[in-house]
């Protein structure tokens, strides 16, 4: 598992940080945590301006 951060690109607001296998799984996991079935259910006002998914480097 990797750690991802998902931000609303237009505002820079962090929407979610968590573990997932890849960027698409991270979007689905974020959506599920917010009560949606998967990333296709994310409302248009959150998608406006784009969603930015980045892998977070974990240092030990």
N, C-alpha and C positions, 0 to 999 in steps of 0.2 A: 504494500500500500504506500501511496505517496500522499503528501499533504498539499491541498490546493486552497487558494484564496480566490473568491469570486467577487468582482466589483462591478458596479454600474459604471460603464466607461465614461458616460457624460458627466457624472458628478463625482466619481471617485469613491462613492460610498461602498464600504465593505458589506456585502450581503451575507457572506458565509465563509467560514474557514473550517476545513475538516479533511478527513481521510477518504480517498477513493482510488480506484485502480487507474483511471485516466481522466482527462478533462470532461468528456461526455458523461461519464459516471458521476463526476463531481456535480455537474449541473443537475442530473437526475436526483442525486442525494439531497442537494440543496432544496430542490422543488418538493421532494417528499417530506423533508423536515418542515416545510412551510405549509404542508397540507395538500399539496397537489400530487396527482398520480405520477407525473414525470415532468421533465423540462418543457414539454410541449404545453403544459398547463400554466406556465409562468405568464402572468398578465402583461399585456402590451405596455403598460406604463413603466414596468420594471425593465422590459426589453428595450424601451426607447433609448436611443443613443448607444445601444449595444451593451453586451455583457462581456467582461474581460476575465478570463480564467488563466491563472498562472500557478505554476508549481512553486511551492514555498520550500526553500532550502532549509533543512533541519540540521542544526549543528549540535554536536554532542561534546 
